[in-house]
Amino acid sequence: MTHSMTAFARQSAEYPWGSLVWEVRSVNHRYLEPAFKLPDPVRWLEGELRERLREHLARGKVECTLRLQRKTPVGAGLAIDELFLDQLLTSVRQLENKLPERAPVSALELLAWPGVLMEADDDEDAIHHSVLALFEQTLVQLTENRAREGAALRQFIQGQLDAAAVITDNVRQQIPAILAGQRQKLRDRLQELTGELNHDRLEQELVILAQKCDVEEELDRLQTHIKEVRRTLQQNGPCGRRLDFLMQELNREANTLSSKSLASETSQSAVQLKVLIEQMREQIQNIE
């Protein structure tokens, strides 16, 4: 299935401890380039979030933003690290024994010591689990949006391929009539110049003419590339780079067809082909 690299997803949820809002935006990029904006309490989850992102996406510049709102202010729920406090009290007694004239340490001073007070972590595990679970839901939504956009891109490209195939078939059908007209022009021109028709000279010129305007190989390759683009669009997994390469090949054959053109009809057809190819190429830049 063809996926676009341009999409947006937003998921929000309410919990007993507060709320979360994930917003994920993605645009086209040669590689996968994620960027995370996370609140400080969950910033350490970025590594795991990146891994989960890679499981869903292969290419694109992706901006992931999380908003976390707790119902109680940070620090409202506090707990004492009993083990650390015991160690600190032991150190204080040892210091008092060495400095007996020192003023006693108050309870507030002990509480102010870094590490004694800590936030109650009853909700922390729940918050971390919710952040990851909601991010997973957001990625699913983003993937679905990219798939819908990719389906629209695939339909557009298939329409352009149909038009390119029609043009290629028309050129192939026009070639015999164009060659016959060129032969007649050459015959008339030689007769005007010499006064009589030199059949040997005419045959030589016709051979040269046929070699210069032989576009069967280019038409065959155009048809082959069109079929390959159709096949690639039906494959599973990322296909944008392959499609971009095929657009280059199609454009090369269209340029060769234009350079070998002997009539306005084929020149116009070559121009139309190049316009279609460029339109496809622009849209393919958004395909994963």
Rosetta blueprint (number, residue, H / E / L):
1 M L
2 T L
3 H L
4 S E
5 M L
6 T L
7 A E
8 F E
9 A E
10 R E
11 Q E
12 S E
13 A E
14 E E
15 Y E
16 P L
17 W L
18 G E
19 S E
20 L E
21 V E
22 W E
23 E E
24 V E
25 R E
26 S E
27 V E
28 N L
29 H L
30 R L
31 Y L
32 L E
33 E E
34 P E
35 A E
36 F E
37 K E
38 L L
39 P L
40 D H
41 P H
42 V H
43 R H
44 W H
45 L H
46 E H
47 G H
48 E H
49 L H
50 R H
51 E H
52 R H
53 L H
54 R H
55 E H
56 H H
57 L L
58 A L
59 R L
60 G E
61 K E
62 V E
63 E E
64 C E
65 T E
66 L E
67 R E
68 L E
69 Q E
70 R E
71 K L
72 T L
73 P L
74 V L
75 G L
76 A L
77 G L
78 L E
79 A E
80 I E
81 D L
82 E H
83 L H
84 F H
85 L H
86 D H
87 Q H
88 L H
89 L H
90 T H
91 S H
92 V H
93 R H
94 Q H
95 L H
96 E H
97 N H
98 K H
99 L L
100 P L
101 E L
102 R L
103 A L
104 P L
105 V L
106 S L
107 A H
108 L H
109 E H
110 L H
111 L H
112 A H
113 W L
114 P L
115 G L
116 V L
117 L E
118 M E
119 E E
120 A L
121 D L
122 D L
123 D L
124 E H
125 D H
126 A H
127 I H
128 H H
129 H H
130 S H
131 V H
132 L H
133 A H
134 L H
135 F H
136 E H
137 Q H
138 T H
139 L H
140 V H
141 Q H
142 L H
143 T H
144 E H
145 N H
146 R H
147 A H
148 R H
149 E H
150 G H
151 A H
152 A H
153 L H
154 R H
155 Q H
156 F H
157 I H
158 Q H
159 G H
160 Q H
161 L H
162 D H
163 A H
164 A H
165 A H
166 V H
167 I H
168 T H
169 D H
170 N H
171 V H
172 R H
173 Q H
174 Q H
175 I H
176 P H
177 A H
178 I H
179 L H
180 A H
181 G H
182 Q H
183 R H
184 Q H
185 K H
186 L H
187 R H
188 D H
189 R H
190 L H
191 Q H
192 E H
193 L H
194 T H
195 G L
196 E L
197 L L
198 N L
199 H H
200 D H
201 R H
202 L H
203 E H
204 Q H
205 E H
206 L H
207 V H
208 I H
209 L H
210 A H
211 Q H
212 K H
213 C L
214 D L
215 V L
216 E H
217 E H
218 E H
219 L H
220 D H
221 R H
222 L H
223 Q H
224 T H
225 H H
226 I H
227 K H
228 E H
229 V H
230 R H
231 R H
232 T H
233 L H
234 Q L
235 Q L
236 N L
237 G L
238 P L
239 C L
240 G H
241 R H
242 R H
243 L H
244 D H
245 F H
246 L H
247 M H
248 Q H
249 E H
250 L H
251 N H
252 R H
253 E H
254 A H
255 N H
256 T H
257 L H
258 S H
259 S H
260 K L
261 S L
262 L L
263 A L
264 S H
265 E H
266 T H
267 S H
268 Q H
269 S H
270 A H
271 V H
272 Q H
273 L H
274 K H
275 V H
276 L H
277 I H
278 E H
279 Q H
280 M H
281 R H
282 E H
283 Q H
284 I H
285 Q L
286 N L
287 I E
288 E L
